Amino acid sequence: MLNMVRKSNSVVNPLKIVIYGVGGIGKTTLGATFSGAILLPIEDGASAIDMNTLPLATSYQSIIDAITALHGEHPYKTLVVDSLDWAEKLVWDETCRVAEKPSIEAFGYGKGYLEAEKYWRVILGGFDSLRANKKMDILLLAHSEVKKVEPPDSDAFDRYQLRLHKRAFGLWTEYADLVLFLTYKISIRKEDKGFGSDRVRATGSGDRVIHTSERPAWDAKSRWPLPDEIFIGRDKTFAAFHKELERATGGGYMAPKVAEEKKA
């Protein structure tokens, strides 16, 4: 049986990456640093980003049409979708339109979200087809939200996660090879207010970090041995991230040339 085991190599299939964080932190800018990137905008907020862009998707069908168009001849290597949480509304709209329901809640007992998953899976299948047939990396952007987690064996705590309904959240986090949390580097400092009282203050310089491993405070994962935290600072090329991903994949992923030259 041992002679049937294949040796590992540095070949990496086209990537499936989810990146989430607060609005304006640079998720779309990061997407633009990937080789041969083209943007599928679902929210109209990337006009200042220097990246080839598909028409704004304003319906579920327009998302499907964009995926279909990318199965034709083109030079692009990475599809950047901005954003999953805005796409969710379009998925819900289509679910309700086909079922002739006034809202996703009108299905009752969570059935609307279950029905919506069918439409999500069509989109997911389209992305996988682009990976298989066009060798495109899929980069999915999303906004973050804070959710209260109540474990059965410990006290409740707050946690950053994708701003999606739990069914869509589970679908896309399971799908992705990488779930990355882009956030600001924050330092906590205690100040003595006198009379035995302290005040806790959070400070930051605007430097950013990417978290790649799950912690109680945030959701993240990586199928490659990336550092738990990658310091980005204010570098618009995200060079540190690209170089760490190239290292972790043994060269199966090649860092884009733009990431080799940090801008001043």
C-alpha positions in Angstrom: 0.0 0.0 0.0 2.8 2.4 0.8 4.0 2.4 -2.8 0.7 4.0 -3.7 1.3 7.1 -1.7 2.2 10.1 -3.8 4.9 12.5 -2.8 3.8 16.0 -2.1 4.9 18.9 -4.4 4.7 22.6 -4.6 1.7 22.6 -7.0 -1.2 24.6 -5.5 -4.6 24.5 -7.0 -6.2 28.0 -7.6 -6.8 29.6 -4.3 -10.2 30.1 -2.5 -9.7 33.0 -0.1 -12.1 34.9 2.1 -10.9 38.3 3.6 -13.0 40.2 6.0 -12.7 43.4 8.1 -14.3 46.7 8.8 -15.2 49.0 5.9 -12.4 51.1 4.5 -9.5 49.1 6.0 -8.1 48.1 2.6 -9.8 44.8 1.6 -10.3 45.9 -2.0 -6.8 47.4 -2.1 -5.5 44.0 -1.1 -7.5 42.3 -3.8 -6.0 44.6 -6.4 -2.5 43.4 -5.5 -3.2 39.9 -6.7 -1.8 38.9 -10.1 -4.2 39.6 -13.0 -7.0 40.7 -10.7 -10.5 41.7 -12.0 -13.2 43.0 -9.7 -16.8 42.0 -9.6 -18.3 44.9 -7.6 -21.5 44.2 -5.8 -21.2 47.4 -3.7 -20.3 50.6 -5.4 -17.3 51.5 -3.3 -14.2 50.6 -5.3 -14.1 53.5 -7.9 -10.8 54.8 -6.5 -9.1 51.4 -6.8 -6.8 50.9 -9.9 -8.1 47.5 -11.0 -10.0 46.2 -14.0 -13.6 46.0 -13.1 -16.7 44.2 -14.3 -20.1 46.0 -14.4 -21.7 46.6 -11.0 -23.8 43.5 -10.1 -27.3 44.7 -9.0 -29.1 41.3 -9.1 -28.4 37.6 -8.6 -28.6 37.1 -12.3 -26.0 39.7 -13.0 -23.6 37.8 -10.7 -24.3 34.6 -12.7 -23.8 36.6 -16.0 -20.4 37.9 -14.8 -19.3 34.4 -13.9 -20.5 33.1 -17.3 -18.6 35.9 -19.1 -15.4 35.0 -17.3 -15.6 31.5 -18.8 -14.7 33.1 -22.1 -11.2 34.2 -23.3 -9.5 36.8 -21.1 -6.1 37.4 -19.4 -7.3 37.5 -15.8 -6.0 35.3 -13.1 -7.9 36.4 -10.0 -11.6 37.2 -9.5 -12.2 39.6 -6.6 -15.8 39.7 -5.3 -16.7 42.8 -3.3 -18.6 41.8 -1.2 -20.2 38.6 0.0 -22.5 40.3 2.4 -23.8 42.6 -0.3 -24.3 39.6 -2.5 -26.3 38.0 0.2 -29.1 40.6 -0.2 -29.2 39.8 -4.0 -29.4 36.1 -3.2 -32.3 36.7 -0.8 -34.0 38.9 -3.4 -33.8 36.1 -6.0 -35.0 33.5 -3.5 -38.1 35.6 -2.7 -38.8 36.5 -6.3 -38.8 32.9 -7.5 -40.9 31.7 -4.5 -43.1 34.8 -4.7 -42.5 35.7 -1.1 -42.4 39.3 0.2 -39.3 38.7 2.4 -36.8 36.0 3.4 -38.5 35.8 6.8 -41.9 35.1 5.1 -40.9 31.5 4.5 -41.1 30.9 8.2 -38.9 28.9 10.7 -35.7 29.7 8.9 -36.8 28.0 5.7 -36.0 31.1 3.6 -32.3 30.9 4.5 -32.3 27.2 3.7 -33.8 27.9 0.3 -31.3 30.7 -0.3 -28.5 28.3 0.2 -29.4 26.6 -3.1 -28.7 29.9 -4.9 -25.5 30.4 -3.0 -24.4 27.0 -4.1 -24.9 27.9 -7.8 -22.6 30.8 -7.3 -20.1 28.6 -5.5 -20.2 26.1 -8.3 -19.5 28.9 -10.8 -16.5 29.9 -8.8 -15.2 26.4 -8.7 -15.7 26.1 -12.5 -13.6 29.2 -13.0 -10.9 27.6 -10.8 -11.0 24.3 -12.7 -11.5 25.6 -16.3 -9.8 29.1 -16.2 -7.3 28.5 -13.4 -8.5 31.6 -11.6 -8.0 32.3 -7.9 -11.2 33.3 -6.1 -10.9 36.1 -3.6 -14.1 36.9 -1.7 -14.3 40.1 0.4 -16.7 40.6 3.3 -17.4 43.1 6.1 -17.0 42.1 9.7 -19.5 42.2 12.5 -19.3 41.5 16.2 -21.3 38.5 17.5 -21.8 37.3 21.0 -20.8 33.7 21.5 -22.3 31.8 24.3 -20.4 28.5 24.8 -22.1 25.8 27.0 -18.9 25.4 29.1 -17.7 29.0 29.6 -18.8 32.6 29.9 -20.1 34.5 26.8 -17.7 36.6 24.8 -17.7 38.8 21.7 -16.2 37.7 18.5 -15.5 39.2 15.0 -16.8 37.2 12.1 -18.2 37.6 8.6 -21.4 39.7 8.3 -23.5 36.9 6.9 -26.4 34.8 8.0 -25.2 31.7 9.8 -26.0 29.3 6.9 -24.0 31.4 4.4 -21.3 32.0 7.0 -20.9 28.2 7.4 -20.9 27.6 3.6 -18.3 30.2 2.7 -15.9 29.6 5.6 -16.0 25.8 4.9 -15.4 26.5 1.2 -12.3 28.7 1.6 -8.7 27.6 1.9 -8.0 30.8 3.8 -10.3 32.9 6.0 -8.3 36.0 6.9 -9.2 38.8 9.3 -7.8 42.1 8.3 -7.8 44.6 11.2 -5.9 47.4 12.9 -3.1 46.8 15.3 -4.4 48.0 18.7 -2.5 48.4 22.0 -4.2 48.4 25.3 -2.9 50.9 27.9 -3.9 51.4 31.6 -4.0 54.9 33.0 -4.1 55.7 36.7 -7.1 57.9 37.4 -6.1 58.2 41.0 -7.9 57.0 44.1 -7.1 53.4 43.2 -9.0 53.6 39.9 -7.6 52.7 36.5 -8.9 53.6 33.0 -8.2 51.3 30.1 -7.6 53.0 26.7 -7.1 51.4 23.3 -4.6 53.1 21.0 -3.4 52.6 17.5 -1.4 54.2 14.7 -3.4 52.9 11.7 -1.1 50.0 11.2 -2.9 46.8 10.0 -2.4 43.1 10.6 -3.8 40.0 9.0 -4.9 37.2 11.4 -4.7 33.7 9.9 -5.6 31.5 12.9 -8.8 31.2 14.9 -8.9 32.8 18.3 -11.8 33.5 20.7 -12.0 37.1 19.5 -12.1 36.3 15.7 -12.7 33.7 13.1 -9.9 32.7 10.8 -8.2 29.7 9.3 -5.4 28.7 6.9 -4.7 25.3 5.2 -1.0 26.3 4.9 1.5 27.1 7.7 1.2 30.9 7.7 2.2 32.9 10.8 -0.7 33.5 13.1 -0.3 37.2 12.5 1.1 39.0 9.5 2.1 42.6 10.0 1.1 44.9 7.1 1.5 48.3 8.6 0.4 50.9 5.9 1.9 49.1 3.0 -0.6 49.3 0.1 1.2 46.4 -1.7 0.6 43.9 1.1 4.0 42.5 0.3 4.5 40.7 3.6 1.3 38.8 3.1 2.1 37.7 -0.5 5.6 36.6 0.5 4.4 34.6 3.5 1.8 32.9 1.3 4.5 32.0 -1.3 6.7 30.6 1.5 3.9 28.6 3.1 2.9 27.0 -0.2 6.5 26.1 -1.0 6.4 28.3 -4.1 3.2 26.9 -5.3 1.8 30.4 -5.0 4.0 33.1 -6.6 3.9 36.5 -5.0 3.0 39.2 -7.6 5.9 41.3 -8.7 4.2 44.5 -7.4 4.5 43.0 -3.9 8.3 42.9 -4.2 8.6 46.7 -4.3 7.2 48.4 -1.3 5.9 51.9 -2.0 7.3 54.7 0.1 
